[in-house]
Amino acid sequence: MLLRVFALFVIILIHSNCTSQTASIDSLLGLIKISDNDSIIINVQLAISEILIKTDPVGAQEFADYALNISEKINYEHGEIKALKLLR
């Protein structure tokens, strides 16, 4: 539970005050490596996709696709909806 709260705090902090795109993405990728919770992984994938959407649309699509696939497998509607919005 503590890891989940920490991960969400870091995602919000990084996403709202993004000073270095690469550093932010690296930090988020680090969260994926330490998390075993699918919903956290999905939310991190979606946060990365949002960061990349303007500078690397292909990369953003890959992260959103991955998040969508996992969301569908675990029936995580919030992840599915957000991924579909990013993929439109």
N, C-alpha and C positions, 0 to 999 in steps of 0.2 A: 504494500500500500504506500509506504514511504517513497519507494522508487517511482511509483506512478505519479505521485504528487510532485516529486522533484522533476521528473521528466516533463510533465506538463508546464511547470514553472519555467524550466529552461527553454522549452519550445516557444512559449509566449514572450519571454524576455528576448530571445534571439530574433524572433520574427518581428517584434515591434521596434527593436533598436538595432537593426542590421547595419553594421558599419563595414563589414568586409564579407562579401558574398562567399568567398571560398572558406573563410574561417567558420562562418555560420554553418555551411553545409558539412564541413568536417566535424563540427561539434554534434550536429544532428546525426550524422552517420555513426559517430561514437555511441550515441544513445541506442541506436538500432543494435549495435554489437552487444551491449550489456543487457538488453531487455529480452525477456522471454514472453512478454505479454503482446499478443497479436494486435490489440487495439492501439497500444502505444506505438508499435511498429508502423501501423497504418497511418496514424496521425503524424508521425515523423516523416513518412514518405510523402504525405500530402503537403506538409510544411515545406519540404525540399522542393516539391513541384511548384508551389506558389513562389518560392524564391527564384526559381529558374525560368518561370513562364515568359518573361520578357527578354532574357538574354540567351536562353538555350531552350527553345520550344520543344525540340526533339527530346532532350533530356528530361524536361518537365513532363512530357507525355509518358516516357518510360516509367518514371516514378509514380505517376497517377495510375497507369495501367497496372502496375504491381500492386498498388494499394487497392484498386478495384477488385483484382483477382482474389486477394486475401479476404477482403470484405465480403465478397460473395460466398466464399467457402465457409466463413464463420457466421454468416447472416448478420453482419454489422451494418445496419442501414445508414447510420450517420456517415460511415466511411464510403459506402457506395454512392450516396448522394453527393458528397463533396468531390469524390473522384470524377463522377460523371459531369459535374459542373466544370471542373478543370479540363476535362477532355472535350468539351463542346467547342 
